[in-house]
Amino acid sequence: DRFETGMTVRREVLGDAHVDRAEAAKSSFDAPFQQLITESAWRKKFAGMEASDARTLCGLEAKNARLKRIVADQVLDTVPWRVIRQS
């Protein structure tokens, strides 16, 4: 079953305590979304990976997102100075 496969992967990557807290906190409003994410994203993205590899991938994706924000901030900080110097 797709949900069970996704939930197994989710628990391996995030840990039982985190998943249990998230499951306990979900509402009737977000339950269908959580089920879709568990069936789709967790199963498709991480199934077949070792839990440690999936955790590493999650960490690298988060680090990549932070680095992209840093670069974007630096570009935004330097662009006005270039315009001023060219004037």
N, C-alpha and C positions, 0 to 999 in steps of 0.2 A: 504494500500500500504506500502511495506517495507521501502521505502525511507522516507515517511512522518512519520512513526512511529519512525524511527531512528532519524530524524531531530527534532521531538518533544522532545525526550529524550535528545538529544544533547543540545538543547536550554535550557531545564530545568536545566541541569547540569552545562553548561558553561556560560549561560546567552545570551540573544539576541544580545547584543552589540558585544561580542566576536565572536559569530557565524556569524553575519553580516559582521564583518571585515574579517574573514577568507573566507567567500563566495565571498566577493568583490575582495580579493587578489588571488583567485585561477586562474590558467591559463588553457588553453586548454590541456596542457600536464598533469597536475595533477587532472583535473576534474573527469576523470573516477575513479581514485584511491579514491578521496574524496567521490564519490558516493558509491563505494564499502564499504568503511569504515563506512559511515553513515548507509547504508542498513544492514550491517552485524554486525560490532562490537558494535556500539551504540545500535542497536535494541536488539541484543542477550544478551549483557552484562548487560545493565541497564534497559531494559524494565521491568515493573512491580515493580520497586523500587521507593520509594519516592525520589524526587530530592535531599533532604538533605542527605539521605542515600547514594545515588550515589556520591555526592560531598565528603562525608566522606570516601567512598571507594577509590575514586581517590586520596585523600590526604594520606590515609594509604598506598596505593601502592607506591606513590612517596616517602614517608618516609621510607618504607621498602627498596626501591632501594638505597636510600642514606645510610642506615644502612649497607646494603650488601657491598657497596663500602668502607665504613669505616673499616669493618671487613677485607675485602680483603687487604686493604692498611696496616692494622696492621699485618696481617699474612706475607705479603711481607716484611715488615720492620723487623720482628723478626726472620724469617727463616735464613737469612745470619748469624745472631749472634749465633744461635744454631750450625750452621755448624762450625763456627770459634771456639766456645768453645769446641766442640768435637774433634777438631784437636790436 
